[in-house]
Amino acid sequence: MLAVVYSCVAVLMVVEVESPFVNVAWKKAAFVSTEYPREVEAGPWRGVDGRKGRTDYVHIAENDTEMNWFVIDLIHSYQVKYIHLFNRECPDCEERMDHFIIGTTNTFDPTINKTIRNRYQLCGQWPTKAFPPFRAMRIDCLNPNAFSRFVILQQDVGKSSMGFTELEVYTDGKPIYTKNLALNKPVYFSTARPGDMYDPKICVDGNFTPDNIYCLQGLESPPYKNWFAIDLLREHMIVYVVLYGRTDCCVSDMDYFVVGLTNKFDPQVNTTVRNNYRMCGHWKSAALVKGMPMRVTCEDDSFHSRFVIIQQSDLKNNSGLGFKEVEVYANDPIRKKYFGCFRNFRGEKTFPNQHMGKCIALCRNANLPFATMNVENFDDCICGSVVGYPVSSINCLVNCTNDKRCIVRDFFTVFEVSEMAVTTQPEMGCFREKMTPEINENLMLISDGESSCRRCIAHCFKSNFLYASINSLTCQCGNTYDTLEKVSESHCNVKCATEQSNNCGGSVASRYVNLFLTGYIYGLEMNPYERYHCLNGTKFDGLNECQECEPGWTGRMCKERDCAVNNGACGSDKCVTHSFAYANISECECRNGYAKVFAQGDCRDFHECDHGEHTCNLNTSHCVNTHGSYRCVCRSGYIRSEVDPEDCVDINECNDDNPCSYEHQVCHNTPGSYQCSCQPGFHVDECCTKIDKCDRSRQYCTNTIGSHICQDHGEDSPTLKRSLTACVALSILFIISTATLAFIIVYQSKRLLEIKNAVKILYSGTKNQGDITSNNNNNNKNNNKNKNNNNNNNNKNNDDDDNFISNIMNEEADDDEFSYSNPVYYIIKDETMK
């Protein structure tokens, strides 16, 4: 029955493509239900050595089928995605792996567990007969998100002998704990061996090659001091220690080795340290061969220690202390990671059944900056990137247990994952909507003309959304932004109406928006380096310690307040201290109207208006921030209420003199304003031209007070009379104009003819008559001779004569001494008279 159930959930796959995951089982610790001599060639290490040869296999024979198992200790806990199993080359025994089973667990002790069937979480079962040798059989785990340290291989029920060449375990390569704190830290031997070949630094350099390089204690005489010490430089809560044995010889020297922890250790003074430290744990069996890692998990991972001590067991207390490498994995002290108490927390990933120290490590691996525990189920770890509205730590640091869980349902006790968890601003950048703007469950907030980034973010946060986007005067909220694509910041170049320092999207037609994370106290963002208060302005860079702190600050990074000195640098606010588990937390208690970004932050003016933390009615007033408070300013058309000074009431403009512009208009009061309308029968232009109902083709309209009269056209029609009068006037004007023009033409034509055909002689007093007679005779002769030519050139001569006459008249008019007593003569030359 068990085999039938398993076969329903397993997946049969033939692996032919490269996996994106990594095999974390390679050269890890392996155990079998049947104990073999230490150096047996078919030992469990063969199943994880990366070889798939004909003679490279694991063989397990048990009479009790319930005890038949092969277990890999991955050392760290991983999310196991799938496994590969390769069958051995054996014509008579290939079928032994038919319907094999894979399980995972975090609790397994090979020295204790013997019967383990059904005592682990099922990953899956191979659904059919086993493949031939060297062909991978893949099983995808049913729960690929569960963290597991041990992977278990068992045969189907009823089979008593098992053999295979290799078992591979594939994960994303991200264990819960990733940072080896011992790497390149100061190390010491109780007695150093001369030369560099066995220098203790070799065992913390992270180098596993070549095989013949390892650290080794110098020769000692009884009583053997026999210790290897690592200085982690500061306190940590040690979770486990991993030791890699020698690969050349003398593996047994590290059988049952011991790991101790202490904060009081001086390598220059201490000689004998055995039993003078807190026990982390010890290896429970003979040391593993082939350099396989051996993990010792600390019995109490809440102890804060700086030094890690490694010693041989009492039974092996000699000068043979030596190994290949040692690694230390730990949680940072919880009090060092406490970030603050918050009203809101945006969870983005959850890990069930974890304690706080492991929760911080999980969130770090998930690349999320903050960690907290579920306020409903206090065993669930929640990771997120957004926290909002900090409150006094007294609201969170109550009902806390020794494992750092605080049973608080109304607030979130938040821990930071890294030293630089504070984000300087919530802006995510410029995005373009790829389609009709629909952010998941989008909520639209249409602006009243005063929208800003701050108001949009606050609105979306209060509406329980993770993201806010703004374009011009439109705010959108959502929990995803899958419909948006990241674009260049140059596209978002439209300044916000009320915040010229911020951009509110770009071209509306192109759908460019600025995207923000909600939950931050906008305007109180800080530079991460402001958290460190070294004296003389030196900045802490996350690696080096401050030499001296500013007054009111303490700790190696000068980021912890000391209320006993300078009021904890809280200024006008009060410095208070709260007890939390094994430590005390000091912080500033902000006055009303002030807030801080996190527990150790400074109190700054809180912008109530931007975050909706005010009582102003935005329909009748504006909210204006002031230092430590705010005030409501009435909008245009409103006045402060005499009943409630915090409220604004509408001004009834119609109660005063009629504010309308025209005589026959009526005033109507509206919220914040008024409107004017015409009395019945009136229009805004006080004429019936737009509202009369007369038939203009046969009627005329006469305006009256509040109404009008329509009359038919007739003899008495005012319209007809006006038309006749206009017609007569135009006719008379035309006749007069025509007569005047005719007279001028006739007169000018006669005068022109006279001048053209005569010589105007003006007497000058000395001119003789003969000359005049002679000239006249010549002119007559010329006139007769050119009579016919005059007719042909009439038009041309007329133009010339007109010009000449005009010149004569002008000269006469301008000659002040013109007199008939002093005549001069002019001969008009006619070009046609030659």
Beta strands, then each sheet from edge to edge (+ up, - down):
strand 1: 22-23
strand 2: 29-32
strand 3: 58-61
strand 4: 70-79
strand 5: 82-87
strand 6: 101-105
strand 7: 121-125
strand 8: 137-140
strand 9: 147-154
strand 10: 161-171
strand 11: 187-189
strand 12: 215-216
strand 13: 228-244
strand 14: 258-262
strand 15: 278-282
strand 16: 293-297
strand 17: 304-311
strand 18: 322-323
strand 19: 325-331
strand 20: 338-351
strand 21: 370-373
strand 22: 381-391
strand 23: 412-416
strand 24: 427-433
strand 25: 443-446
strand 26: 467-471
strand 27: 474-478
strand 28: 484-486
strand 29: 512-517
strand 30: 553-554
strand 31: 560-561
strand 32: 574-580
strand 33: 583-589
strand 34: 594-595
strand 35: 604-605
strand 36: 621-626
strand 37: 629-634
strand 38: 638-640
strand 39: 648-650
strand 40: 665-670
strand 41: 673-678
strand 42: 699-704
strand 43: 707-712
sheet 1: 1+ 10- 3+
sheet 2: 1+ 10- 5+ 8-
sheet 3: 2+ 4- 9+ 6- 7+
sheet 4: 11+ 13- 16+
sheet 5: 11+ 13- 17+ 14- 15+
sheet 6: 11+ 13- 19+
sheet 7: 12+ 18-
sheet 8: 20+ 22- 21+ 23- 20+
sheet 9: 25+ 27- 26+ 29- 24+ 28-
sheet 10: 30+ 31-
sheet 11: 32+ 33-
sheet 12: 34+ 35-
sheet 13: 36+ 37-
sheet 14: 38+ 39-
sheet 15: 40+ 41-
sheet 16: 42+ 43-
end
